[in-house]
Amino acid sequence: MARGPRSYSGSYEEAPLLARERPGDNAEPLSVSEISNALKRTVEDRFGHVRLRGELSGVKRAASGHMYAALKDENAVIDAVMWRGNAQRLSFMPEDGIEVVATGKITTYPGRSKYQIVIDSMEIAGEGALLALLEKLKGRLQAEGLFAPERKRRLPFLPNVIGVVTSPTGSVIRDILHRLGDRFPSRVVVWPVMVQGKGAAEQVAAAVRGFGQIQPNGPGGGPVPRPDVLIVARGGGSIEDLWAFNEEVAVRAIADSPIPVISAVGHETDTTLSDFAADLRAPTPTAAAELAVPVRAELANALIELGLRKRRGVARPVSLARERLANWSQRLPDPRAIVAERAQRVDELGERLRRGLATRAARAQGRLSEASGFLRPAVLTRQVAEERRRLAAMPDTHRLVTRIQQRRGEQLTATARLLGQLDPYAPLERGYAVVTGAGGDTITNRAAAAGEAMLTLRFRDGTIDTAPTDGATPPPAPPAPKKPRAKPARRAEANKGGPEQQSLF
């Protein structure tokens, strides 16, 4: 049997349909908003200022700039919100997994019936948490290749302008200027920045990018010269003091700098992410100045030494050549003795030439006298008479030539008659015919004629084409060739009737 609701007095009665006042109860019912606001006031009055230590989780920034996250430990979790003004003043970038100490107040969010902490300020909970954040950021930037060795650039050997990013009031800039003055006085352009605290990383990044945006001197260049190398420097301190050089904005600016960068942050045992991103790390700011420029005195000594080596290199071959010339000159004979011997030889040859010319002239004179004896008129007349007698004794050449001509004509006539007898077309005048095949070969028997597709019959006055089988149509007859002429015979007859050939003599 079902029981009805129990009354405040402990007795059972029927459930009322409408809300009504009960005897002895003068409390008005509260609305949800009223109880939520009451809880909110109570919690804020009790926990108006608290410091919580926990691990950040689910960190996100809204478009409005507010930051939302959760603080948790191994047993509990509480929502956290940080308004934009306070979030912008943070000295580090909140990320998941960082253990922090948050200062603020506990309040409620009536819209979801949840309580949360409104954070006014937040710090990293101890040096261990700071190192963990540093290692996490280092791993992420290293994975992107910002610390790769192939990104490192060589420093200029002798920079004309050196840019320094540091605090203008500290001892660092004085140490750098003093060391540069001792080694190699150079032009220094200082970009003053904060080196620790809120906003220091942004100022360092802005200085490095600002130096990179300066135009080189020359046409279109600005009044401030563009540095050839940058030195980002700071004195020693704790990890918290050096944290500005571990922040991502400063590290990325150094890695992206178009000008080679020397990182000189802290002492020799201090290491920041800027050291990994820079082209060269210096253990101290003073060492950075030593790495930036050479020692002028050493350069001057090197130039002097090179000059001495150059002079020795030029003078040494000359000295060796002089020594060799002196040695060779000692081995040479006396030039006057050489000339005297040659002069004597010339005199001897001159005398021989004079005697030779005289002897040759005498011999020529004798031959001329001998030859002139044969040129007397009596000798020449006797030789002419002898030649005439020999000519008169020779036979009559005209009759000899005529006799030879007649004999050659008879031989030519006989050859012409023989040619007419051997002419293959001469029988055609007596009714014979010559049979040739398609290739022009003469057919001499019936079997050869039967194997030809077409036969040509040559007669005295022309040719006829015929087929050896019935039904073949002969091709049109070619024009009859001209009858060969007996040229040698006619030429021989013409020679007979012509005039006699005159004597060739």
Secondary structure as UniProt FT lines:
FT   TURN            8..9
FT   TURN            23..24
FT   HELIX           32..46
FT   STRAND          50..61
FT   TURN            63..64
FT   STRAND          67..72
FT   STRAND          77..82
FT   HELIX           84..88
FT   TURN            96..97
FT   STRAND          99..109
FT   TURN            110..113
FT   STRAND          114..124
FT   HELIX           126..143
FT   TURN            144..147
FT   HELIX           149..151
FT   STRAND          161..166
FT   TURN            168..169
FT   HELIX           171..183
FT   STRAND          187..192
FT   TURN            198..199
FT   HELIX           200..212
FT   TURN            219..220
FT   STRAND          229..234
FT   TURN            239..242
FT   HELIX           243..245
FT   HELIX           248..255
FT   STRAND          261..265
FT   TURN            268..269
FT   HELIX           273..277
FT   STRAND          280..281
FT   HELIX           285..292
FT   HELIX           296..331
FT   HELIX           335..373
FT   TURN            374..375
FT   HELIX           377..393
FT   HELIX           397..422
FT   TURN            424..425
FT   HELIX           426..430
FT   STRAND          434..436
FT   TURN            438..439
FT   HELIX           446..450
FT   STRAND          455..459
FT   TURN            460..461
FT   STRAND          462..466
FT   TURN            470..471
FT   HELIX           487..497
//
